[in-house]
Amino acid sequence: MKMETNCNENHQCESLTVATVGRVDVIDWNNLVRIEASSNYSRLFLSDGKTLFVAKVLKKFEAQLDKRMFIRPHKTHLVNLSFISAYHHGTHPTLLLSNGESIPVARKMRKELYLMAG
């Protein structure tokens, strides 16, 4: 399975090309809500509600995506910052996404997210 970022001549990347079973999809970063790890695979969740299952580990996506747009709050999740609607801190901190999903926050990320939330 092949994965590429699509960049313009100024090296500004705005989409990701992923190969799934029998097809290739071009995903605009603005439509990518989150990516969830599942062993040696990843599940991409899109803003239109669709999901894609890709034979790539989360670390490969993390290296490809813009760190100003995506955060890895937990070892199993990469999240698009523009879809975060709230950060619930406390005993079991979570990120609340605009689609209603709740993403766990790892202990090592709590301080960073708390500072980001202001």
C-alpha positions, 0 to 999 in steps of 0.5 A: 500500500502506497501513501504520499503527501501531495505538495505544491511547488512551495512544498505546502502539502494539503492532501494525502494519497492512500491506497486501500484495497482496490483503489487510491483515495486523495484525502484533503487534510481539512476533511481528515478528522482523525486517524486511529491505530489498529495493530499494523493498520490505521483507520482514517475518519473523514468529516463526511462520516466515511472511514478508510482502513489502510495497511500503514502504522500511525507513525507513518501518518504522523511523519507525513502530516503537518504538525501544526494541524495534527496532534497525537494525544494518545499512542493510538490517535492522531487528531486534526486540531480544527475538529477539537471542540473541547479538552476535558481535563481531570482524572481521565482527560479526553478531547471532545471532537466536533463530531461527538467522539471522545479521544483519550489523552495520554499522561505525557500529553496532558500538560501540553494540551492544557497549555494549548487550551489556554 
